[in-house]
């Protein structure tokens, strides 16, 4: 089978260094070699994706969080394929993503053609950037050797994408996404004689990129959930179950709720660049009008505007002339504006994919930007978890799941609200860090409506830190002969999640880990003594 070509041993060795420079062959007959600077995790993703294809997988998902540099990584993959004179097509599901990809490739000196409606040109180029709608109407050239699909989480719900993959089932496909857990991405299809996507290659995690300084962390202030009684749910064409847009708009597009959005923005933010995600176009416009009436430079943007009008609006926001930019779904994919520091989430959602895609818009670092801020007027954080916590990085095979089921790790990370002061405290933290209140254990807590409260969260832990602790626990288990499951329970007491994807290697325990294990053993002994005294 064809895969994009491997690098030399010296190139792979160089890719492990900081600020990796991947040397690439001339493009289009040029005499000067190109180079693309890759971060170490990006270089690893290129290598591991190639290895997955070499193992026999034809359809591979390459995962990086929003802001992790998927396009630059894709450019390195493209150049590797060009080294063996292969022809590559990069397919996007939105017109603006075609333009954005073309701009990046042009900036890197990669000659390419465009297959997109009236903009079609240079189809003889060995790299084509294509719109899915145009590919569906005109088909792909016969000599394509590699297909790269941007935002591939949309593939499972797209008849157009699947039709292309069915027709070109022998051509390797690499999908790029920040949300690989979308419904049906690994569903079996007879036309493919296997899963839609067969393997997931993880380049980095959100927490890891935050810890390494490639993304910023996010503080969250959240009110009580809006009243969503009577709001139905339905499955969209993308396969995601979410609230019915018509019902949702009626529930949230109210002057009192919009006024609450404005008031809390003034109280907590005031004048920082802010992007708003509304429920629909009228809701977005109403939010903008409320801010404009309060003297804030605010604009609405949507897909019905001309390309020139949208470009002008985005330019004004990027320059700082506009403080608040509101939309409903246009900016959830492919929009990069690192100076956006605040997000107002005014659209309740049940979809983790949408939640992560929206929140990712404000996580890119910028000069003077130490943290992002999310004002959640939707209840989505309490329902789906913090967008910077560990995600369920597993391809969904489309099989029915139990009603209301969630991944164990996301369920563990859901924030809880203090019954006394409404502070959003981290999962598993019983005593409120804001007011010190420690309620008796109960199934539900009271909420204070209309007040945004900060959602505190532990500092993200990198995979290396988790692996090191896990290795120390394995050492203690083997030394003392602890029962099966002891390591997992100790790990969970430290990180609030079960261990996953870690290597079974041992390491000498630090005093910090020994102290934690000792504290857990004392607490366990006290619980046993108490239960024995009460006859339980």
C-alpha positions in Angstrom: 0.0 0.0 0.0 1.1 3.6 -0.4 1.9 5.7 2.6 3.5 9.1 2.7 7.3 8.5 2.6 9.4 8.0 5.7 12.1 10.4 6.8 15.8 9.5 7.1 17.3 8.4 10.4 19.0 11.8 10.8 15.7 13.7 10.2 13.8 11.6 12.7 16.6 12.2 15.3 16.5 15.9 14.6 12.7 15.9 15.1 13.2 15.0 18.8 14.9 18.3 19.5 13.3 21.5 20.6 12.3 23.8 17.7 12.7 20.9 15.3 13.4 21.9 11.7 12.2 19.2 9.3 14.2 19.6 6.0 12.0 19.0 3.0 12.7 18.5 -0.7 12.2 21.2 -3.3 8.6 21.7 -4.5 7.6 22.2 -8.1 11.1 21.7 -9.4 12.6 24.5 -7.3 16.3 24.4 -6.5 16.2 25.7 -2.9 15.2 23.1 -0.2 12.3 24.2 2.1 12.1 23.7 5.8 9.2 23.6 8.3 9.8 24.3 11.9 8.0 21.7 14.0 7.5 21.4 17.7 8.6 18.0 19.1 5.0 16.7 19.6 4.2 17.7 16.0 7.2 15.8 14.7 6.2 12.8 16.8 2.7 13.0 15.3 4.0 13.0 11.8 6.2 10.0 12.6 3.5 8.0 14.4 0.9 8.7 11.7 3.3 7.3 9.1 3.9 4.3 11.2 0.2 3.6 11.6 -0.2 3.7 7.8 2.8 1.4 7.5 1.1 -1.1 9.8 -1.7 -1.5 7.3 -4.2 1.1 8.5 -5.6 3.1 5.6 -7.7 5.6 7.5 -6.0 7.3 10.4 -7.1 10.1 12.7 -4.3 12.5 13.8 -5.3 14.4 16.9 -4.1 17.7 18.2 -6.0 20.1 20.5 -7.2 23.4 19.0 -4.2 25.6 18.8 -1.7 22.7 18.6 -0.7 23.4 15.0 -2.7 20.9 12.9 -2.1 22.8 9.7 1.6 23.1 10.1 1.8 19.4 10.9 -0.3 18.6 7.8 2.1 20.7 5.7 4.9 18.4 6.9 2.9 15.4 6.0 2.2 16.9 2.6 5.9 17.6 1.9 6.8 14.0 2.9 4.4 12.7 0.4 5.7 15.1 -2.3 9.2 13.7 -1.7 8.1 10.5 -3.6 6.2 12.5 -6.3 2.8 11.6 -4.8 -0.3 13.7 -5.4 -2.1 14.9 -2.3 -5.6 16.5 -1.8 -6.5 18.4 1.3 -10.3 18.5 1.8 -12.0 21.1 4.0 -15.7 21.4 4.8 -16.0 25.2 4.7 -15.0 27.8 2.2 -13.0 29.8 4.7 -11.0 26.8 5.7 -10.0 26.3 2.0 -8.8 29.9 1.9 -7.0 29.5 5.3 -5.2 26.3 4.2 -4.2 27.9 0.9 -2.7 30.9 2.8 -0.7 28.7 5.1 0.7 26.6 2.2 1.5 29.7 0.2 3.4 31.1 3.2 5.4 27.9 3.5 6.3 28.0 -0.2 4.2 24.9 -1.1 2.9 25.1 -4.7 -0.7 24.0 -4.9 -4.0 24.2 -6.8 -7.5 25.0 -5.6 -10.6 22.9 -6.3 -13.4 25.1 -5.0 -16.3 26.4 -7.1 -15.3 29.5 -9.1 -11.9 29.7 -7.4 -10.8 26.5 -9.1 -7.3 26.8 -10.6 -4.0 25.0 -11.2 -5.4 21.5 -11.1 -2.2 20.0 -12.4 -0.4 20.8 -9.1 0.7 17.9 -7.0 -1.2 19.4 -4.0 -4.8 20.4 -4.2 -6.8 22.2 -1.5 -10.4 21.3 -2.1 -13.9 22.1 -0.8 -16.0 19.0 0.0 -19.0 20.4 -1.9 -17.0 20.9 -5.1 -15.3 17.5 -4.8 -18.8 15.9 -4.4 -19.9 17.6 -7.6 -16.8 17.2 -9.7 -15.0 14.2 -8.1 -11.3 13.9 -7.4 -8.5 13.5 -10.0 -7.7 9.8 -10.6 -4.1 10.1 -9.6 -4.6 11.1 -6.0 -2.3 9.1 -3.6 -3.1 10.6 -0.3 -6.3 12.3 1.1 -6.1 14.6 4.1 -9.4 15.6 5.7 -9.6 18.7 7.9 -12.0 18.7 10.8 -12.6 15.0 10.2 -15.0 14.7 13.2 -17.6 15.8 10.7 -17.0 12.8 8.4 -19.2 10.3 10.2 -22.3 12.5 9.7 -21.5 13.6 6.1 -22.7 11.5 3.2 -20.4 13.5 0.9 -17.3 12.6 2.8 -18.2 9.0 3.1 -19.1 8.7 -0.6 -15.6 9.9 -1.4 -14.0 7.4 1.0 -16.1 4.6 -0.4 -15.1 5.4 -4.0 -11.4 5.8 -3.1 -11.2 3.1 -0.4 -7.6 2.1 -1.5 -6.2 5.6 -1.1 -4.8 6.3 2.4 -6.7 8.9 4.4 -5.4 11.1 7.2 -8.1 12.9 9.2 -7.2 16.0 11.4 -9.3 17.0 14.4 -9.3 18.4 17.9 -12.3 16.3 18.8 -11.8 12.6 17.8 -14.5 11.3 20.1 -17.4 12.5 17.8 -20.1 9.9 17.2 -19.5 7.1 14.7 -15.9 7.9 13.7 -15.0 4.2 14.0 -18.3 2.8 12.8 -18.0 -0.3 10.6 -18.9 0.0 6.9 -19.1 -2.9 4.4 -18.0 -0.5 1.6 -14.7 -0.1 3.4 -14.4 -3.6 4.8 -13.8 -2.1 8.1 -14.1 1.0 10.3 -14.5 4.5 8.9 -11.3 5.4 10.8 -9.2 2.5 11.9 -6.6 4.2 14.3 -6.2 7.3 16.4 -2.8 8.9 16.8 -2.5 11.3 19.6 0.0 14.2 19.2 -0.5 16.0 22.5 -3.2 16.7 25.1 -4.7 20.0 26.1 -3.2 19.8 29.6 0.2 18.9 28.2 0.2 21.9 25.8 -0.9 24.2 28.7 1.9 22.8 30.9 4.4 23.4 28.2 3.2 26.9 27.4 1.8 26.2 24.0 -1.7 27.0 25.2 -3.1 29.1 28.1 -5.3 27.7 30.8 -8.9 28.9 31.3 -10.8 30.2 34.3 -14.6 29.7 34.2 -17.3 31.7 35.8 -20.7 30.0 35.6 -24.3 30.8 36.6 -27.0 28.3 37.3 -28.2 26.4 34.3 -30.8 28.2 32.2 -34.3 26.8 32.4 -34.3 24.2 29.6 -37.6 22.5 30.6 -39.5 21.6 27.4 -36.4 21.9 25.2 -36.2 18.8 23.1 -33.1 17.0 21.9 -32.5 15.6 18.4 -29.7 14.0 16.4 -28.2 16.3 13.8 -26.8 15.3 10.4 -23.4 15.1 12.0 -24.6 12.3 14.3 -24.4 14.4 17.5 -27.3 14.5 19.8 -28.0 18.1 20.9 -30.7 20.5 21.9 -33.3 21.3 19.2 -32.2 24.8 17.9 -35.8 26.2 17.7 -36.7 25.1 21.2 -33.3 26.3 22.5 -33.6 29.8 21.0 -37.0 30.3 22.6 -35.5 29.3 26.0 -32.5 31.6 26.0 -33.2 34.5 23.7 -34.8 36.6 26.4 -34.1 40.2 27.4 -33.5 39.3 31.0 -30.9 36.6 30.2 -29.2 38.8 27.6 -29.0 41.6 30.2 -27.4 39.2 32.6 -24.7 38.4 30.0 -24.0 42.1 29.6 -23.9 42.9 33.3 -21.5 40.0 34.2 -19.2 41.0 31.3 -18.9 44.5 32.7 -18.4 43.1 36.2 -15.8 40.6 35.4 -14.2 41.5 32.1 -14.8 45.0 30.8 -13.0 45.8 27.6 -11.1 42.6 27.0 -11.4 41.0 23.4 -14.5 38.7 23.7 -16.0 36.2 21.3 -19.7 35.2 21.9 -21.3 31.9 20.8 -25.1 32.4 20.6 -27.9 30.0 19.8 -28.9 31.4 16.4 -28.5 34.5 14.3 -31.3 36.5 15.9 -30.0 35.7 19.4 -26.5 36.8 18.4 -27.8 40.1 17.0 -29.8 40.7 20.2 -26.7 40.2 22.3 -24.7 42.6 20.1 -27.5 45.3 20.3 -27.5 45.1 24.1 -23.8 45.7 24.2 -23.9 48.4 21.6 -26.6 50.2 23.7 -24.2 50.1 26.6 -21.5 51.8 24.6 -19.4 48.7 23.7 -18.0 48.2 20.2 -19.7 45.0 19.3 -20.4 43.3 16.0 -22.3 40.2 14.7 -21.0 37.9 12.0 -22.7 35.1 10.1 -22.4 32.9 7.0 -24.9 35.0 5.0 -22.6 37.9 4.8 -20.3 38.4 1.8 -16.7 37.3 2.0 -15.5 40.9 2.0 -17.9 41.9 4.8 -16.8 38.9 7.0 -13.1 39.7 6.4 -13.6 43.3 7.4 -15.4 42.3 10.6 -12.7 39.8 11.6 -10.0 42.4 10.8 -11.6 45.0 13.0 -11.8 42.5 15.9 -8.2 41.4 15.4 -7.0 45.0 15.4 -8.9 45.8 18.6 -11.4 48.2 16.9 -14.2 45.8 17.9 -14.3 44.5 21.4 -17.0 41.9 21.2 -17.6 39.6 18.2 -20.7 37.5 18.3 -21.7 34.5 16.1 -23.7 31.3 16.4 -21.5 28.6 14.8 -19.4 30.3 12.1 -16.3 30.7 14.3 -16.3 27.3 16.0 -13.9 25.7 13.5 -10.9 27.1 11.7 -10.9 30.6 13.2 -7.6 31.7 14.7 -7.3 34.9 16.7 -4.9 34.5 19.6 -5.8 37.9 21.1 -9.3 36.7 21.8 -9.1 36.5 25.6 -12.7 35.9 26.7 -15.5 33.7 25.5 -19.2 34.1 26.4 -21.0 30.8 26.0 -24.6 31.7 25.5 -25.5 28.5 23.7 -26.3 25.5 25.9 -25.1 22.2 24.3 -25.1 18.5 25.1 -22.3 17.9 22.6 -18.8 17.6 24.0 -17.5 18.1 20.5 -19.2 21.5 20.1 -18.2 22.5 23.7 -14.5 21.8 23.1 -14.5 23.4 19.6 -16.0 26.6 20.9 -13.8 26.8 24.0 -10.7 26.2 22.0 -11.1 29.6 20.3 -9.6 31.4 23.3 -6.8 29.1 24.4 -4.1 30.3 22.1 -1.4 32.3 23.8 -0.7 35.9 22.9 1.6 38.7 24.3 0.2 39.8 27.7 -2.4 37.0 27.7 -1.7 34.7 30.7 -5.1 33.0 31.0 -8.3 32.8 29.1 -11.7 33.4 30.6 -15.0 31.7 29.9 -18.3 33.2 31.0 -20.6 30.2 30.8 -24.3 31.3 30.7 -25.3 27.9 29.3 -24.7 25.4 32.0 -22.4 23.4 29.6 -19.4 23.3 31.9 -21.4 21.7 34.7 -22.9 19.3 32.2 -19.8 18.4 30.1 -16.8 19.3 32.2 -13.9 21.7 32.0 -12.7 22.1 28.4 -9.0 21.9 29.5 -9.4 18.7 31.5 -8.5 15.2 30.1 -10.7 14.3 27.1 -12.0 10.8 26.1 -9.5 10.2 23.3 -11.1 7.1 21.9 -12.7 6.7 18.5 -16.5 6.0 18.8 -17.6 2.9 17.0 -21.3 4.0 16.8 -22.6 1.3 19.0 -25.5 2.3 21.3 -24.4 3.4 24.8 -26.4 3.4 28.0 -28.6 6.5 28.3 -26.7 9.4 29.9 -23.4 7.5 29.9 -20.2 9.5 29.8 -16.5 8.6 30.0 -15.4 7.9 33.5 -12.7 10.6 33.3 -15.1 13.4 32.2 -17.6 12.3 34.8 -14.9 12.6 37.4 -14.0 16.2 36.3 -17.5 17.7 36.4 -17.3 20.8 38.7 -19.6 21.1 41.7 -21.2 24.2 43.1 -20.9 25.2 46.8 -24.4 25.2 48.4 -23.4 28.2 50.5 -21.6 30.7 48.2 -22.1 29.1 44.7 -18.3 28.9 44.1 -17.6 26.3 41.3 -15.2 24.0 43.1 -13.1 21.2 41.5 -14.5 17.7 41.4 -13.8 15.6 44.6 -13.1 18.7 46.6 -15.6 18.5 49.5 -14.7 21.7 51.5 -15.3 24.8 49.5 -12.0 26.6 48.9 -13.8 30.0 48.8 -15.8 30.0 52.0 -14.7 26.8 53.8 -18.2 25.3 53.9 -18.2 21.5 54.1 -21.8 20.2 53.7 -23.0 16.8 54.6 -22.9 14.3 51.7 -26.0 14.6 49.5 -27.0 13.9 46.0 -27.8 17.4 45.0 -26.7 20.9 45.9 -28.5 24.1 45.9 -27.6 26.9 43.5 -27.7 30.6 43.6 -29.3 31.9 40.3 -28.0 34.8 38.4 -24.5 35.0 39.9 -21.3 34.0 38.0 -18.9 32.3 40.3 -15.3 31.3 39.5 -14.7 27.7 38.7 -11.4 26.7 40.4 -9.4 23.8 39.1 -6.2 22.0 39.8 -3.1 22.8 37.8 -3.1 20.5 34.7 -0.8 17.5 35.0 1.3 16.4 32.1 1.4 12.8 30.9 5.0 12.6 32.1 4.0 13.5 35.7 1.2 11.0 35.6 3.5 8.3 34.3 6.1 9.0 37.0 3.5 8.7 39.8 2.0 5.6 38.2 5.5 4.0 38.0 6.1 4.8 41.7 2.8 3.1 42.7 3.7 0.0 40.7 7.0 -0.2 42.6 5.2 -0.1 45.9 2.7 -2.7 44.8 5.4 -5.1 43.8 7.5 -4.5 46.9 4.7 -5.0 49.4 2.6 -7.5 47.4 -0.5 -5.3 47.4 -3.7 -6.8 45.8 -4.8 -6.2 42.2 -6.4 -2.8 41.8 -4.4 -1.2 44.5 -2.4 1.0 42.0 -5.5 2.1 40.2 -7.2 3.2 43.4 -4.2 5.0 44.7 -3.7 6.8 41.3 -7.4 7.8 41.3 -7.0 9.3 44.7 -4.2 11.6 43.4 -5.5 12.5 40.0 -9.3 12.0 40.3 -9.2 9.8 37.2 -8.4 6.1 36.5 -5.0 5.4 34.9 -5.2 5.0 31.2 -2.6 4.5 28.5 0.4 4.4 30.9 3.4 2.0 30.7 3.9 -0.6 33.3 7.4 0.4 34.4 8.6 1.0 38.0 10.3 4.0 39.6 11.7 4.6 43.1 9.0 6.4 45.1 9.5 10.0 46.2 8.7 11.1 49.7 5.7 13.0 48.4 4.1 9.8 47.0 5.0 7.9 50.1 3.2 10.5 52.2 0.2 10.4 50.0 0.0 6.6 50.2 0.5 6.6 53.9 -2.4 9.2 54.3 -4.7 7.0 52.3 -3.8 4.0 54.4 -4.6 5.9 57.6 -7.9 7.1 56.3 -8.8 3.6 55.1 -8.0 2.2 58.5 -10.1 4.8 60.3 -13.1 4.0 58.0 -12.8 0.3 58.8 -12.5 1.0 62.5 -15.6 3.2 62.4 -17.6 0.7 60.4 -16.6 -2.1 62.7 -17.7 -0.1 65.7 -21.1 0.5 64.2 -21.6 -3.1 63.2 -21.3 -2.4 59.4 
